[in-house]
Every structure is written in C-alpha cells, then in structure tokens.
Amino acid sequence: MATKIKVIDEAHFQVNAPNFAISPSATGYILHYSADGIHFTAWTDGTLAGVTQVVACGAAGMYYYLDGNVGEVIVTY
C-alpha cells in the first residue's frame, strides 16, 4: 500500500523512502532537500507546472520543500 502525503504550498515534508513521486503542481517549483529539516539545498533547477516529478536515489527520512509551489500536491511513496 502506497503512502500519500498532501503538501500545501511550500510546507516542509518528510519522506521515509529513497524514491517518490510528486503530483503535478499548478505553478511549478524548485525541489529542496535537507537532512535536518532546517538547512535546505536545491535538488533540481525547477519543475514546470503540470509535470509529475519523480525522485530516485534520495535517502529515506530526508526533508523536502517545494519552493514556489502554490496549491496542493500529493507525494506518493
């Protein structure tokens, strides 16, 4: 059974798996990651609006946020 997390706007979230997908956003965003949930680094240059983002080879337990996201997306892992 897949785990789903609802992420609204730029809220921080934690993924307990190395691979996950983010449903398309209305605005696009830059995905940031962090080991401690405080200090973040950009993972990607940017994801366009309407595109599903697939993250592979992350580390289970990492924190993320979607810089520039407006609205709701679903993270599935």
N, C-alpha and C positions, 0 to 999 in steps of 0.2 A: 504494500500500500504506500503510495507516494505521500510525502509530507508537503503541505502548501502553506506559505506564509503570505498574508496580504500586506503589502507595503504601500503606504500613502505618502506621496510627495517625496521628500528627501529623508524620511525616517531611517535610522540605522537598524540593521537586522543582522542576525547571526545564522549561518548555515552550517549544520553539522554533517556535511558531506563534501567530498572534493569536487563533485560535478553537480551542476544545477542549471536550470533554465529560468529566464525572466520573461514573462509575457510582454507583448509589445506595449510601449507607452505612447501617449498622445503627443509628447513633446520631444522625446529623445533624452539622453543623459550621458554623463561620464560615470562609469562604474569605479568606485574607490574601494580599497580593502584595508584591513587593519588586523593585527594580531591581538591588540589590547583594547580595541573599541574606542580609542582616543586619538591616536596618531594615524592618519589615513594617507594612502598613496594612490594615485590614479592607476587602475588596471588597464584601461582602454583609452584610446583617443576620443572615443564617442560612439554611441549607438544611435542611429537615426530613429525618428518616430515611426511606429508601425512595424518595427523589426524585432523578432524574438532574439534575445541574447542567450547564447549557450556558453557556460563557463566550464572548462575542463581543467583538470590538474591544479585546482585550488587546494587548500588544506582544510580538513574538517575542523570546524569550530571558529573559522575566521569571521570577522565582522565586515559588513559592507554598507555602502550607501550610494544612492543614485543622484549625483549632483546634476541639478537641472530638471529632474523629474517633477512633473505636475500631474497629479491624479493618482490613480491606483494601478498597481501591477501585482501579479501573482508570481512568487518564486516557488518553483517546484523542484524537489529532490527526493 
